[in-house]
Amino acid sequence: MGGAQLERPSGARPGVCVRRSFRAHAGDQPRRPPGPIPVPGTMKQESAASNTPPASQSPTPSAQFPRNDGDPQALWIFGYGSLVWRPDFAYSDSRVGFVRGYSRRFWQGDTFHRGSDKMPGRVVTLLEDHEGCTWGVAYQVQGEQVSEALKYLNVREAVLGGYDTKEVTFYPQDAPDQPLKALAYVATPQNPGYLGPAPAEAIATQILACRGFSGHNLEYLLRLADFMQLCGPQAQDEHLAAIVDAVGTMLPCFCPTEQALALV
């Protein structure tokens, strides 16, 4: 999978090489190397030296959020965007899986993490879709982890991202018959950063042009595509795949070389 070439998308110029994997070959020196799917009980840390967000109000009391029936002090948080590779909060367990009734869309504007006020980036939100299915990672936080995680996510997702909270039913990949109630952050059309639908080519053009404090918008797209590959063939996201293919037609040859990775 890592490094395997895909079929050239329809309309691509001869010689165009499209890779959905963002893993670098040996010898490459990417500026932001890709991270693995989070390992249970670990926390990935990234430097935020000059990117410290503004102070925010206290998060909504955690008592209003869905709790694990077996442990009233535990909470599951579902991530379907950058949270799948960079949660940046302490957690006790993580599980790959999916939620039903929602589709992932690059319809939310981002003026901090992956864009700017002048050039908003495109990040994902969830769209209610009766036949939809969105893959991601659920993180379990317990005890003191709950308030710390919610405080952090309130800034990252709500204050800086424009997201609201919503309860969803999460189905673990290894035990889909044992669903969990989880908290998800969803951007609705009512928030000022909402961009709404656009053709895949237009979204790809915007992604290629934008960068924010967390990195290039292209990196966000390709890390998400990488995660979906790791989930296996049962994990499908036609919207994401169409944008990745559109990016491939716009670059002379996109592959994880030092020159291509210099873009992100």
Protein Blocks (a to p, Z undefined) as FASTA:
>chain_A
ZZpacdddehiaehiacdfbfcdcehiacfbdcdddddehiacdddfklmcccddddddd
fklpccdfklmkbccdddfblmmmmnopacfbdcddddehiacddfbccfklnmcfklcc
ddddddddfkbccdddddddehjlmmmmmmmmmmmmmmmnopacdddddddfklmmlccd
dddddddfkbmklnbjadfklmmmmmmmpccfkbcfklmmmmmmmmmmmnojklccfklm
mmmmmmmmmpmbacddfklmmmZZ
